[in-house]
Amino acid sequence: MQYRELGRTGWKVSEISFGCWAIGGSWGQVEDSESAAALHKAIELGVNFFDTADVYGDGRSERLLAKLRKEYGDKIHIATKAGRRLSPHTPEGYNRKNLTDFVERSIKNLDVEAVDLLQLHCPPVQVYYMPEVFGALDELVKAGKIRYYGVSVEKVEEALKAIEYEGVQTVQIIFNMFRQRPAELFFEQAKKRKVGILARVPLASGMLAGKLKKDTSFAADDHRNFNREGQAFDKGETFSGVDYETGLKAVEELKDICPKGISMVQFALRWILMNEAVTCAIPGVKRPAQAEQNFAASDFAPLSDEVMAKVRGIYDRHIRESVHHRW
Ligand SMILES: NC(=O)c1ccc[n+]([C@@H]2O[C@H](COP(=O)([O-])OP(=O)(O)OC[C@H]3O[C@@H](n4cnc5c(N)ncnc54)[C@H](OP(=O)(O)O)[C@@H]3O)[C@@H](O)[C@H]2O)c1
């Protein structure tokens, strides 16, 4: 496992880190014993950074991480998120009182004195135009409740606005073979300001793993079933917003250019790491076998210019038209 510096935090985090949404909920049934085994396997493979949220399984994912934290202490860093407990999910909800309450709840779930990294959880766009929200986060840092803070965004424009706030250490954004726009302008700006980048949904919700078929079915409580059209949250979070069959077609072409000796998952993760502005990719992992495959991708050789150009070509032909301007 290779490590990269996360913003100005001074932490060196595993360039492939652990996305903990699926071990909380919304991805069909998961067993805590299997999730715990996947988390331990990840640590064995050098992973030291975990991304979760207070709403993943209503704290279930945070509580699983609390056990890990007890074992490994400060050797690991845990990023969580706040905001999605708000109902309705309004900009006004991102006030000092609510943010403090959310942080206190995460502190309890994670069983820590302070949250390592708190991210605003894809807030409404207006929040980026409310300096008082970032002021409240600065106060939480001063009060010792959070060490650092960042944002998780839907759109490139939100990311560009967010990094105008000095305290923002990290931006989490969808970046994968089906979502290439962040690399155009945002990455350069983030690099200039030494802002860390967490590349989320790196496998386009598992589609880039190359195992999905036209007739694959998903459990009723899996967002790949219930959020295809954005019924529950932003459409872009499910298969990166790419139409299912279009995605399958593009994946077939990606399979043809996947370098020998690596799997499609590793190809997709390696592609992300080719961009040095990215701090880490955070694939979702449910089982130890997935951990083994995903975290090994850090040690593979860089992709050739030729392969990179071909991936770009596949994106341009199949994906660009429906996603590029939207996120
Ligand atoms: N708004 C936000 O802030 C936000 C939104 C989305 C995600 N995130 C973060 O980003 C992380 C990653 O995104 P994601 O989990 O949505 O999507 P992802 O990483 O693109 O896809 C994860 C899914 O891919 C499949 N997979 C993983 N490893 C595999 C392997 N080796 N072989 C075959 N299939 C494999 C698994 O599903 P199956 O085994 O069920 O097929 C897994 O649940 C999340 O866990 C979360 O931490 C944040």
The ligand as an ORCA input file, in Angstrom:
! r2SCAN-3c Opt
* xyz 0 1
  N     -22.742     11.529     -0.462
  C     -21.645     10.964     -0.056
  O     -20.886     11.541      0.643
  C     -21.335      9.560     -0.504
  C     -22.144      8.949     -1.468
  C     -21.754      7.707     -1.953
  C     -20.605      7.093     -1.449
  N     -19.866      7.694     -0.489
  C     -18.650      7.048      0.058
  O     -17.902      6.466     -0.999
  C     -17.736      5.070     -0.759
  C     -17.656      4.321     -2.062
  O     -18.785      4.532     -2.874
  P     -19.913      3.426     -3.068
  O     -19.773      2.407     -1.985
  O     -21.192      4.150     -3.211
  O     -19.606      2.825     -4.488
  P     -18.408      2.006     -5.142
  O     -17.222      1.995     -4.274
  O     -18.277      2.540     -6.513
  O     -19.037      0.540     -5.261
  C     -19.112     -0.273     -4.123
  C     -19.734     -1.604     -4.464
  O     -18.996     -2.266     -5.473
  C     -18.992     -3.656     -5.247
  N     -17.599     -4.095     -5.082
  C     -16.647     -3.597     -4.264
  N     -15.505     -4.279     -4.375
  C     -15.722     -5.232     -5.286
  C     -14.928     -6.271     -5.811
  N     -13.672     -6.455     -5.432
  N     -15.478     -7.074     -6.756
  C     -16.750     -6.922     -7.138
  N     -17.574     -5.958     -6.670
  C     -17.053     -5.118     -5.746
  C     -19.735     -3.890     -3.937
  O     -21.112     -4.177     -4.152
  P     -21.748     -5.639     -4.268
  O     -20.771     -6.606     -3.687
  O     -23.033     -5.573     -3.554
  O     -21.960     -5.762     -5.739
  C     -19.656     -2.547     -3.270
  O     -20.655     -2.296     -2.341
  C     -18.938      4.727      0.129
  O     -18.782      3.501      0.824
  C     -18.980      5.931      1.030
  O     -17.975      5.837      2.019
  C     -20.220      8.917     -0.025
*
